[in-house]
């Protein structure tokens, strides 16, 4: 068979065109894959750059804690600003080459002129693909006592009837017979457990131990102790703030103290207590004693509006408190005039939040004791962070032969945190039988207070931390 003249040229052209099309398609596919790989690398790199922006501003705030303008001139008409930006920075490699950039927006939350939390939003992108951006946002706050259900400075025994939902820490030893749903930590490697803590005979025990419901997998000891003395430093500052025109200051009553009823319209009714009745009570520190705790007569002082810009009150006297709260509020009861006098807070009735969504928060600081009184509800709710700076949190023992049926109550729920320098106790037993206090007790910590804390919520560290990290689409 003989090929016609020019057929080879035709075949070459046909097969050459097919090869060229295949090569072009393959080259296009390879280039597309290369581009997509580079875009994916830039997409991952953009997240790293955005996180570098967060770390940069963390460093910046360590040197200028109240600067929300990235060291630049004020961005608002009436400084200090609380929402500024964006502020753009190049991101370079160690050799000086530009890798990309990040843009920052900073929003600070302030109460009484003090920064309580900062939201940092960082947008990052690579130099080669500036339109491929990643956005991350976090809150920058100090860790606080609200990170714990209980924070104690003494040996303690949590009974088998207790249910504790939240971290539990003591600088002393812990007998955890309750049902703990979270970690339990102690600063003690060992401690001497006496009959007061159910040990018979008295003996040296590990820093944390259980004989009932405690989850030993969640025990951790010893760890560094919490500095309770650090709380003392804030009281004078709080008093000075309220006397300087921010928040509410109540001078010594000249009588027995003040009775405050919280209202859910962000106000509080204030009464001056003119007469108290006494009851016979017992606690571990001073034994049996006469306790002046029952309000018998009082005079209305006024209804006070809690300022939205400074939810703070300093009471230079003993305090009885109850009611329903809306908003953020820190109340301190302390006598800084008489050096030999320390005030107490009496939890007169339920203290409840209008909502539990984190927008409401109470810090109640007692210079000495934070105590639940005799005439309280059968089923009692306490919402807030309750701090007994030098004394203890609890309910004293009341003899049922004298004070029946108020000596015994059914149920106590604490939603928030208890911070107590001394040993806590809300239930008393004799010979293994319930003799006074609350039969059932439940503790539920409120972590939202750490994310958006009331002003002067005691911190557990000088170091700020990132919380609520999230990527925004």
Buried (B, 14 or more C-beta within 10 A) or exposed (E): EEEEEEEEEEEEEEEEEEEEEEEEEEEEEEEEEEEEEBBEBBBEBBBBBBBBBBEBBBEBBEEEEEBBBBEEEEBEEEEBBBEBBEBEBEBEEEEEEEBBBBBBBBBBBBBBEBBBBBBBBBBBBBBEBEEBBBBBBBBBBBBBBBBBBBBBBBBBBBBBBBBBBBBBBBBBBBBBBBBBBBBBBBBBEBBEBEEEBBBEEEEEBBBBBBEBBBBEEBBEBBEEBBBBEEBEEBBEEBBEBBEEEBBBBBEBBEBBBBBBBBBBEBBBBBBBBBEBEEBBBBBBEEEEEEBBBBBEEBEEBEEBEBBEEBBBBBBBBBBBBBBBBBBBBBBBBBBBEEEEBBBBBBBBBBBBBBEEEBEBBBBBBBBBBBBBBBEBEEEBBBBBBBBBBBBBBBBBBBBBEEBEEBBBBEBBBBBBBBBBBBBBBBBBEEEEEBBBBBEBBBBBBBBBBBBBBBBBBBBBBEEBBBBBEEEEE
